[in-house]
Amino acid sequence: MMWKAAPAGLILAFACAGCAQLAPHGETRKAVLVFESCKKPTYPRADIREGHQGTVTLAFLVSAEGVATEAKVLRSTGYRSLDMAAQSGLMTCRFKPALVDGQPVAQWTNVQYVWKLE
């Protein structure tokens, strides 16, 4: 997963653009992670030494306010430390909440995080 720093103005523009995209009446929009809102999870040192890599699939319960309130591992990397590092790191991120009939609602959403040594 590539993380790049973006100018503050770009992040603000992205956040405002997201606010303007409301689901029309009768439609649903799923909750979406806003990667620019959080810092990259820390790769555990022991996993770096051992050469561990993999993809974890996490489920987050996102509140109507766009905050993750619960998380669980749906599919593991095979390394508990990588799974937990991704989960704890991504719990600090903001989300665009799900919309039902144009109103924000709490909803589970899935996120994949790829650990790759380069």
LOTINU-681925 format. One record per residue (C-alpha): x, y, z. Coordinates in steps of 0.2 Angstrom, whole numbers, padded with zeros to 4 digits, always signed. Layout:
N
XYZ/...
***
This chain:
118
+0000+0000+0000/+0007+0017-0005/+0005+0032+0006/+0010+0049-0001/+0009+0065+0008/-0003+0077+0000/-0004+0096+0002/-0016+0102+0015/-0027+0111+0002/-0029+0095-0007/-0035+0086+0008/-0047+0100+0012/-0054+0099-0006/-0056+0080-0005/-0065+0082+0012/-0077+0095+0005/-0080+0086-0011/-0085+0070-0001/-0097+0081+0009/-0106+0086-0007/-0109+0068-0013/-0125+0064-0004/-0135+0048-0010/-0151+0053-0018/-0167+0049-0009/-0170+0030-0010/-0152+0025-0013/-0138+0019-0001/-0120+0023-0001/-0108+0012+0009/-0096+0018+0022/-0079+0022+0015/-0062+0024+0023/-0053+0041+0020/-0035+0036+0019/-0029+0054+0020/-0036+0056+0038/-0024+0044+0046/-0006+0039+0047/+0001+0023+0040/+0000+0009+0052/+0017+0004+0060/+0025-0012+0052/+0030-0022+0068/+0049-0024+0069/+0048-0043+0072/+0038-0045+0056/+0051-0035+0046/+0065-0046+0053/+0055-0062+0049/+0050-0055+0031/+0032-0057+0035/+0020-0049+0022/+0002-0052+0018/-0015-0044+0016/-0028-0043+0030/-0046-0040+0028/-0054-0030+0042/-0072-0025+0046/-0076-0009+0054/-0092-0003+0062/-0093+0015+0056/-0104+0027+0066/-0116+0040+0057/-0102+0052+0062/-0089+0043+0052/-0079+0035+0067/-0075+0017+0068/-0082+0010+0084/-0078-0008+0082/-0067-0019+0072/-0063-0037+0068/-0052-0047+0057/-0062-0056+0043/-0047-0063+0034/-0029-0064+0042/-0012-0061+0034/-0007-0077+0044/+0002-0066+0057/-0008-0060+0071/+0004-0045+0074/+0002-0038+0057/-0017-0040+0058/-0018-0031+0075/-0006-0017+0069/-0017-0014+0054/-0033-0014+0065/-0026-0003+0078/-0019+0009+0065/-0034+0010+0054/-0046+0012+0069/-0039+0030+0070/-0045+0034+0053/-0060+0044+0048/-0073+0037+0037/-0087+0044+0025/-0102+0037+0034/-0115+0026+0025/-0130+0035+0018/-0147+0028+0017/-0160+0040+0009/-0147+0054+0011/-0145+0052+0029/-0129+0045+0038/-0131+0029+0047/-0120+0016+0056/-0114+0002+0045/-0101-0012+0044/-0088-0009+0030/-0073-0020+0025/-0056-0013+0022/-0041-0023+0015/-0023-0018+0021/-0008-0024+0012/+0009-0027+0021/+0023-0027+0009/+0042-0026+0012/+0051-0016-0001/
***
